[in-house]
Amino acid sequence: MRRQFVGPFALVLHPRDVRERKEVGHGTIGVRTRGTGMGRSQTEDHGTAGPRLVGGPVLSAPGPPDGALPGVPYDTQHFALASGTEDASVVDRDVSGAVGRVLEQVLADRMARARDVHPLFGDDVAGRVAHFTRAGGKRTRSRFVWWALRACGGGGAVPVAAALRIGAALELVQTCALVHDDVMDGSALRRGRPALHVDVAGQYADAAPGGRAEQLGDGTAILAGDLALAWADDLLAETPLERRSERTVRRLWSDMRTEMVAGQYLDLHGQATGSRSLPRALRAARLKSALYSVERPLALGAALAGADDGTTAALCAAGRCVGTAFQLRDDLSDVFGDPRTTGKPAGGDISEGKPTCLVTLAHARAEAAGDRRSLRVLDRLLGHGPLTEEQLEEVREVLTDTGARRTVEAMIDRLVAQGLRHVDGALLDPHGGERLRLLLASAAGEGPPREAPPCGGRPRPVRAAGEGAGR
């Protein structure tokens, strides 16, 4: 199968289709299909009756009219208009909803194509990817892309359409990451429901006994994660971008995917080898979460808006700080959080022996203080499988008594404050900058953002409403 673009839309072509283009009037492209030489039965055997449109009806793309945007390819402008891009001010009121509408269109198309390949694959794999993505969380990464775009003054039809599609693509990357993460960690629950691999194993428990259902579940989850990542890459590849931002956006996307995998590997390696290095734990947290969850989405939004180097650097620095705080908060929530809120059993990182900053700090402090009791608890319970409530409470006491919990909470506060200072030092659109600041402050579990004075006395055009000296 290959894909050909006619104006703003993609046509999926069977390899045997021979297509030719004809000029039909001024600037209009017509497509004519020659016969394939296959009869009806042959067409049915090959599972296709010809090309199928992806994304909407075929529209003719008229030539550039007077007043076309300078520096923007006209077919890119036409895409933004013909694909029903929402006005930026409308998206501002419900970013998650706007991204969700794009996702619905994309997932419906991908689901139909998957079922065309094979109904069982469409239901068991593609269907689960679509369901998992639709039931996504807070769309935080999508909102970072959007509010970085708006904070940097972006609001034209082309960057708005691109931001929503990239936001949707990030949701698919998140699906990939979580589904694979659950397999690697052996997690039974995700968002309060059976993890994807557990769900598949349960479906085929009778048909595939003797452990084969579990193997099928694990394998299906790996394939589902791969499919989600492929769909995400497809979505980005099919997104028209302005010339000024195209190269930067594609490079950022490529780097983000590599960094995410690198962070996951460092996490796995530390877990297997029993690493107790705090710098290594912080590095893994930055790669696995800070870059992927906050910094890169902010950089993508800034690139779409055509932000200057100084503004982009300020937003990336803010994202690095807040993203690291985001991961540290997640580490605390895993041990001390309510499963009804987190959607997964408490203590998963402890039972799996993950070398989080929280655990690494507790171990280092217990060693420095000669606290043998705390060291015995950690050695006995870290990485030795599921914990009882009493065992988890023992670990909580160690994390609290050694001061590790208090130190991590202070690190979170400090990192969020540093991140907000970077934002306050940048010259941003007042409305978009304020909303971005509020989102960054809340990402690591903060309440209303605290006062963060600007760096170096630079102008501060952004203030969050109702903000004071305290929380």
C-alpha positions as CSV (number, residue, x, y, z in Angstrom):
1,M,0.0,0.0,0.0
2,R,1.2,3.5,-0.6
3,R,-0.2,7.0,0.0
4,Q,-0.7,9.9,-2.4
5,F,-1.8,13.4,-1.4
6,V,-4.5,15.1,-3.5
7,G,-4.7,18.6,-2.1
8,P,-5.0,18.2,1.6
9,F,-6.1,14.6,1.8
10,A,-4.4,11.2,1.5
11,L,-5.5,8.5,-0.8
12,V,-4.5,5.0,0.2
13,L,-3.6,3.2,-3.0
14,H,-3.4,-0.5,-3.7
15,P,0.0,-1.3,-5.3
16,R,-1.8,-2.6,-8.4
17,D,-3.6,0.6,-8.9
18,V,-2.1,2.8,-11.7
19,R,-2.9,6.4,-11.1
20,E,-2.5,9.3,-13.5
21,R,-2.9,13.0,-12.8
22,K,-4.6,15.4,-15.2
23,E,-4.8,19.1,-15.0
24,V,-8.5,20.0,-14.8
25,G,-8.9,23.7,-15.2
26,H,-6.9,26.2,-13.4
27,G,-4.8,24.7,-10.5
28,T,-7.1,21.8,-10.0
29,I,-5.8,18.2,-9.8
30,G,-8.0,15.4,-11.0
31,V,-7.2,11.7,-10.4
32,R,-8.2,8.9,-12.8
33,T,-7.7,5.2,-12.2
34,R,-6.9,2.9,-15.0
35,G,-8.2,-0.7,-14.9
36,T,-6.2,-3.1,-12.8
37,G,-6.9,-6.1,-15.0
38,M,-8.6,-7.9,-12.0
39,G,-12.1,-9.3,-12.2
40,R,-14.6,-9.1,-9.3
41,S,-13.4,-12.2,-7.7
42,Q,-9.8,-11.1,-7.9
43,T,-10.6,-7.8,-6.3
44,E,-12.4,-9.5,-3.5
45,D,-9.5,-11.8,-2.9
46,H,-7.1,-8.9,-2.6
47,G,-9.4,-7.2,0.0
48,T,-9.8,-3.9,-1.9
49,A,-12.0,-2.4,-4.5
50,G,-9.6,0.4,-5.2
51,P,-8.3,3.5,-3.3
52,R,-9.9,4.7,-0.2
53,L,-9.9,8.2,1.1
54,V,-8.3,9.0,4.4
55,G,-9.5,12.0,6.4
56,G,-12.5,13.4,4.3
57,P,-13.8,13.9,0.9
58,V,-11.7,14.8,-2.1
59,L,-11.5,18.6,-2.5
60,S,-10.0,20.4,-5.4
61,A,-7.2,22.7,-4.4
62,P,-7.6,26.1,-6.2
63,G,-4.5,28.0,-7.1
64,P,-3.1,30.6,-4.6
65,P,-5.5,33.6,-4.4
66,D,-4.5,37.2,-3.7
67,G,-3.6,37.6,-0.1
68,A,-2.2,34.1,0.5
69,L,0.1,34.0,3.5
70,P,3.7,34.7,2.6
71,G,6.2,31.9,3.4
72,V,3.5,29.3,3.8
73,P,3.0,26.7,1.0
74,Y,-0.5,27.3,-0.4
75,D,-1.4,23.6,-0.2
76,T,-0.5,23.8,3.5
77,Q,-2.8,26.8,4.0
78,H,-5.5,25.0,2.0
79,F,-5.2,22.0,4.3
80,A,-5.8,24.1,7.4
81,L,-8.9,25.6,5.9
82,A,-10.4,22.5,4.2
83,S,-9.9,20.2,7.2
84,G,-12.2,22.3,9.5
85,T,-9.5,23.7,11.8
86,E,-11.1,25.2,14.9
87,D,-10.5,28.9,15.8
88,A,-7.7,29.3,18.4
89,S,-10.0,31.1,20.8
90,V,-12.5,28.3,20.7
91,V,-9.7,25.7,21.4
92,D,-8.6,27.9,24.3
93,R,-11.8,27.1,26.1
94,D,-11.4,23.3,25.9
95,V,-8.0,22.1,24.6
96,S,-8.6,18.5,25.7
97,G,-11.9,18.4,23.9
98,A,-10.4,19.8,20.7
99,V,-7.6,17.2,20.8
100,G,-10.1,14.6,21.5
101,R,-12.1,15.5,18.4
102,V,-9.0,15.1,16.3
103,L,-8.2,11.8,17.9
104,E,-11.7,10.5,17.2
105,Q,-11.3,11.2,13.5
106,V,-7.9,9.6,13.4
107,L,-8.8,6.5,15.4
108,A,-12.0,5.9,13.4
109,D,-9.9,5.9,10.2
110,R,-7.1,3.7,11.6
111,M,-9.6,1.3,13.0
112,A,-11.4,0.9,9.6
113,R,-8.1,0.3,7.9
114,A,-7.0,-2.2,10.5
115,R,-10.2,-4.2,10.1
116,D,-9.7,-4.1,6.3
117,V,-6.3,-5.9,7.0
118,H,-8.0,-8.5,9.2
119,P,-11.1,-8.3,11.5
120,L,-9.4,-10.2,14.3
121,F,-6.4,-7.8,14.3
122,G,-8.7,-4.9,14.1
123,D,-10.7,-5.9,17.1
124,D,-8.0,-7.4,19.4
125,V,-5.1,-5.1,18.7
126,A,-6.3,-1.9,16.9
127,G,-9.5,-1.8,18.9
128,R,-7.7,-1.9,22.2
129,V,-5.3,0.8,21.1
130,A,-8.2,3.0,20.2
131,H,-10.1,2.3,23.4
132,F,-7.0,2.9,25.6
133,T,-6.2,6.2,23.8
134,R,-9.8,7.5,24.0
135,A,-9.9,6.7,27.7
136,G,-6.7,8.7,28.2
137,G,-5.9,10.8,31.2
138,K,-5.7,14.6,31.5
139,R,-4.1,15.2,28.0
140,T,-1.4,17.1,29.8
141,R,1.2,16.7,27.0
142,S,-1.3,18.0,24.4
143,R,-2.1,21.0,26.6
144,F,1.6,21.8,26.9
145,V,2.0,21.9,23.1
146,W,-1.1,24.1,22.8
147,W,-0.3,26.6,25.6
148,A,3.3,26.9,24.5
149,L,2.0,27.8,21.0
150,R,-0.4,30.3,22.4
151,A,2.2,31.8,24.8
152,C,4.5,32.4,21.9
153,G,1.8,34.2,19.9
154,G,0.8,31.4,17.6
155,G,-2.8,31.3,16.4
156,G,-3.0,31.0,12.7
157,A,-4.9,28.3,10.9
158,V,-1.9,26.2,10.0
159,P,-0.1,26.1,13.4
160,V,-3.5,25.6,15.2
161,A,-4.2,22.6,13.0
162,A,-0.7,21.2,13.5
163,A,-0.8,21.7,17.3
164,L,-4.0,19.7,17.6
165,R,-2.7,16.9,15.4
166,I,0.7,16.8,17.2
167,G,-1.2,16.8,20.5
168,A,-3.2,13.8,19.3
169,A,0.0,12.1,18.2
170,L,1.5,12.6,21.7
171,E,-1.6,10.8,23.1
172,L,-0.8,7.8,20.9
173,V,2.8,7.9,22.0
174,Q,1.6,7.9,25.6
175,T,-0.5,4.8,24.8
176,C,2.6,3.1,23.5
177,A,4.6,4.0,26.6
178,L,2.0,2.9,29.2
179,V,1.1,-0.3,27.5
180,H,4.7,-1.4,27.2
181,D,5.5,-0.1,30.7
182,D,2.7,-2.4,32.1
183,V,4.2,-5.4,30.4
184,M,7.7,-4.6,31.6
185,D,6.6,-4.0,35.1
186,G,4.1,-6.8,35.3
187,S,1.4,-4.4,36.3
188,A,-2.1,-5.8,36.5
189,L,-4.0,-2.5,36.6
190,R,-4.0,0.7,34.7
191,R,-6.4,3.5,35.3
192,G,-8.4,1.3,37.7
193,R,-9.0,-1.3,35.0
194,P,-7.1,-4.5,33.9
195,A,-3.9,-3.6,32.0
196,L,-4.1,-4.4,28.3
197,H,-2.0,-7.6,28.5
198,V,-4.1,-8.8,31.4
199,D,-7.3,-8.0,29.5
200,V,-6.2,-10.1,26.5
201,A,-5.1,-13.0,28.7
202,G,-8.5,-13.0,30.4
203,Q,-10.3,-13.0,27.1
204,Y,-8.4,-16.1,25.9
205,A,-8.0,-17.9,29.2
206,D,-10.2,-20.8,28.1
207,A,-9.0,-21.0,24.5
208,A,-5.3,-20.8,25.3
209,P,-4.7,-22.7,28.7
210,G,-1.4,-23.6,30.2
211,G,0.1,-20.2,30.3
212,R,-0.4,-19.5,26.6
213,A,-3.1,-16.9,27.3
214,E,-0.5,-14.9,29.4
215,Q,2.0,-15.2,26.6
216,L,-0.6,-14.0,24.1
217,G,-1.5,-11.1,26.4
218,D,2.1,-10.0,26.7
219,G,2.8,-10.3,23.0
220,T,-0.4,-8.5,22.0
221,A,0.4,-5.6,24.3
222,I,3.8,-5.2,22.7
223,L,2.2,-5.2,19.3
224,A,-0.4,-2.8,20.5
225,G,2.2,-0.4,21.7
226,D,4.1,-0.7,18.5
227,L,0.9,0.1,16.5
228,A,0.2,3.1,18.7
229,L,3.6,4.5,18.0
230,A,3.3,3.8,14.2
231,W,-0.1,5.6,14.2
232,A,1.6,8.6,16.1
233,D,4.4,8.8,13.5
234,D,1.9,8.5,10.7
235,L,-0.1,11.4,12.1
236,L,2.9,13.6,12.4
237,A,4.1,12.7,8.9
238,E,0.7,13.6,7.5
239,T,0.6,17.0,9.2
240,P,1.4,19.9,7.0
241,L,3.8,22.3,8.6
242,E,5.0,25.8,7.8
243,R,8.5,25.9,6.3
244,R,9.9,27.8,9.2
245,S,9.1,25.1,11.7
246,E,9.0,21.9,9.7
247,R,12.7,20.8,10.2
248,T,12.7,21.7,13.9
249,V,9.4,19.9,14.7
250,R,10.5,16.7,13.0
251,R,13.9,16.8,14.8
252,L,12.2,17.4,18.1
253,W,9.8,14.5,17.5
254,S,12.7,12.1,16.6
255,D,14.7,13.1,19.7
256,M,11.7,12.8,22.0
257,R,11.1,9.2,20.9
258,T,14.7,8.2,21.4
259,E,14.9,9.9,24.8
260,M,11.8,8.2,26.0
261,V,13.2,4.7,25.2
262,A,16.6,5.6,26.7
263,G,15.0,6.7,29.9
264,Q,13.0,3.5,30.1
265,Y,16.1,1.4,29.5
266,L,18.0,3.2,32.3
267,D,15.0,2.5,34.5
268,L,15.1,-1.2,33.6
269,H,18.9,-1.5,33.9
270,G,18.9,0.2,37.4
271,Q,16.1,-2.1,38.5
272,A,18.0,-5.3,37.3
273,T,21.4,-4.2,38.7
274,G,20.1,-2.7,42.0
275,S,21.6,0.7,41.2
276,R,21.7,3.2,44.1
277,S,23.1,6.2,42.3
278,L,21.2,9.4,42.8
279,P,22.6,11.2,39.7
280,R,21.6,8.1,37.6
281,A,18.1,8.1,39.1
282,L,17.7,11.8,38.3
283,R,19.0,11.3,34.8
284,A,16.5,8.5,34.2
285,A,13.7,10.6,35.6
286,R,14.7,13.5,33.2
287,L,14.9,11.2,30.1
288,K,11.8,9.1,30.9
289,S,9.5,11.9,32.0
290,A,10.8,15.4,32.1
291,L,11.8,15.6,28.4
292,Y,9.0,13.5,27.0
293,S,6.2,14.8,29.2
294,V,7.0,18.5,29.5
295,E,10.1,19.9,27.8
296,R,9.6,18.5,24.3
297,P,5.9,19.3,24.1
298,L,6.7,22.9,25.1
299,A,9.5,23.0,22.4
300,L,7.1,21.6,19.8
301,G,4.5,24.3,20.6
302,A,7.2,27.0,20.5
303,A,8.5,25.7,17.2
304,L,5.0,25.8,15.6
305,A,4.6,29.4,16.7
306,G,8.0,30.4,15.2
307,A,9.4,31.4,18.6
308,D,12.9,33.0,18.8
309,D,15.8,31.1,20.4
310,G,15.7,32.9,23.7
311,T,12.0,32.2,24.3
312,T,12.4,28.6,23.3
313,A,15.3,28.2,25.6
314,A,13.4,29.7,28.5
315,L,10.4,27.4,27.9
316,C,12.7,24.3,27.6
317,A,14.4,25.2,30.9
318,A,11.0,25.6,32.5
319,G,9.9,22.2,31.1
320,R,13.1,20.5,32.3
321,C,12.5,21.7,35.9
322,V,8.8,21.1,36.0
323,G,9.1,17.8,34.2
324,T,11.6,16.5,36.7
325,A,9.3,17.6,39.5
326,F,6.5,15.8,37.7
327,Q,8.4,12.5,37.9
328,L,9.4,13.0,41.5
329,R,5.7,13.6,42.4
330,D,4.8,10.4,40.6
331,D,7.4,8.5,42.7
332,L,5.8,9.8,45.8
333,S,2.3,9.0,44.6
334,D,3.3,5.4,43.9
335,V,4.1,4.8,47.5
336,F,1.9,7.3,49.4
337,G,-0.9,7.8,47.0
338,D,-4.5,6.5,47.1
339,P,-5.0,3.7,44.5
340,R,-8.5,5.1,43.9
341,T,-6.8,8.2,42.6
342,T,-3.8,6.8,40.9
343,G,-5.7,3.9,39.3
344,K,-3.0,1.3,40.2
345,P,-2.0,-0.5,43.4
346,A,0.2,1.4,45.8
347,G,3.9,0.3,46.1
348,G,4.4,-0.9,42.6
349,D,7.9,0.8,42.3
350,I,8.9,-0.8,45.6
351,S,7.8,-4.4,44.7
352,E,9.6,-4.1,41.3
353,G,12.8,-2.6,42.9
354,K,12.8,0.5,40.8
355,P,15.8,2.8,41.7
356,T,13.7,6.0,42.1
357,C,15.1,9.1,43.6
358,L,12.9,8.6,46.7
359,V,14.3,5.1,47.4
360,T,17.9,6.0,46.4
361,L,17.8,8.9,48.9
362,A,16.4,6.8,51.7
363,H,19.1,4.1,51.2
364,A,21.9,6.7,51.1
365,R,20.6,8.4,54.3
366,A,20.2,5.1,56.1
367,E,23.7,4.1,55.2
368,A,25.2,7.5,56.3
369,A,23.4,7.3,59.6
370,G,24.2,3.7,60.3
371,D,20.5,2.9,60.4
372,R,20.7,-0.8,60.1
373,R,17.0,-1.4,60.7
374,S,16.0,0.8,57.8
375,L,18.6,-0.9,55.5
376,R,17.2,-4.3,56.5
377,V,13.7,-3.2,55.6
378,L,14.8,-1.9,52.2
379,D,16.9,-4.9,51.4
380,R,14.2,-7.3,52.4
381,L,11.3,-5.7,50.6
382,L,12.7,-3.8,47.6
383,G,12.3,-5.8,44.4
384,H,10.9,-9.0,46.0
385,G,7.4,-9.0,44.5
386,P,4.0,-7.8,45.7
387,L,3.8,-6.3,49.2
388,T,1.2,-6.8,51.9
389,E,-0.3,-3.6,53.4
390,E,1.9,-4.2,56.5
391,Q,5.1,-4.5,54.5
392,L,4.3,-1.4,52.5
393,E,3.7,0.5,55.7
394,E,7.2,-0.6,56.8
395,V,8.7,0.9,53.7
396,R,6.7,4.1,54.1
397,E,8.0,4.5,57.6
398,V,11.6,4.2,56.4
399,L,11.1,6.7,53.6
400,T,9.6,9.1,56.1
401,D,12.0,8.5,59.1
402,T,15.1,8.9,56.9
403,G,13.9,12.2,55.7
404,A,13.8,11.0,52.1
405,R,10.1,11.9,51.6
406,R,10.6,15.4,53.0
407,T,13.7,16.0,50.8
408,V,11.9,14.9,47.6
409,E,8.9,17.2,48.5
410,A,11.4,20.1,48.9
411,M,13.0,19.2,45.6
412,I,9.6,19.3,43.9
413,D,8.9,22.8,45.4
414,R,12.3,24.1,44.4
415,L,12.1,22.7,40.8
416,V,8.6,24.1,40.2
417,A,9.7,27.5,41.5
418,Q,12.8,27.4,39.2
419,G,10.6,26.5,36.3
420,L,8.2,29.3,36.9
421,R,11.1,31.8,37.1
422,H,12.2,30.7,33.6
423,V,8.7,31.4,32.3
424,D,8.5,34.7,34.1
425,G,11.8,35.8,32.5
426,A,10.4,35.2,29.0
427,L,8.4,37.7,26.9
428,L,5.2,35.9,26.3
429,D,1.7,36.7,25.2
430,P,-0.1,37.7,28.4
431,H,-3.1,35.4,28.0
432,G,-1.2,32.3,26.7
433,G,1.7,32.9,29.1
434,E,-0.6,33.0,32.1
435,R,-2.4,29.8,31.1
436,L,0.9,28.1,30.5
437,R,2.2,29.2,33.9
438,L,-0.8,27.8,35.6
439,L,-0.5,24.5,33.8
440,L,3.2,24.2,34.7
441,A,2.4,25.0,38.4
442,S,-0.3,22.3,38.5
443,A,1.6,19.6,36.6
444,A,3.6,18.5,39.6
445,G,0.6,18.4,41.9
446,E,0.9,22.0,43.0
447,G,-2.1,24.2,43.9
448,P,-2.2,27.8,42.7
449,P,1.3,28.8,41.6
450,R,3.4,30.6,44.1
451,E,5.1,33.9,43.4
452,A,8.3,33.4,41.4
453,P,10.3,36.6,40.8
454,P,11.8,37.1,37.4
455,C,15.4,36.3,36.6
456,G,17.9,39.1,36.1
457,G,15.4,41.9,36.2
458,R,14.0,41.1,32.8
459,P,10.4,42.3,31.9
460,R,7.7,40.2,33.4
461,P,4.6,40.4,31.2
462,V,3.0,37.3,32.7
463,R,1.2,37.1,36.0
464,A,-1.2,34.4,37.1
465,A,-4.6,35.7,38.3
466,G,-5.0,35.8,42.1
467,E,-1.4,35.0,42.6
468,G,0.3,36.1,45.9
469,A,3.3,35.5,48.0
470,G,2.2,32.2,49.2
471,R,0.5,29.2,47.7
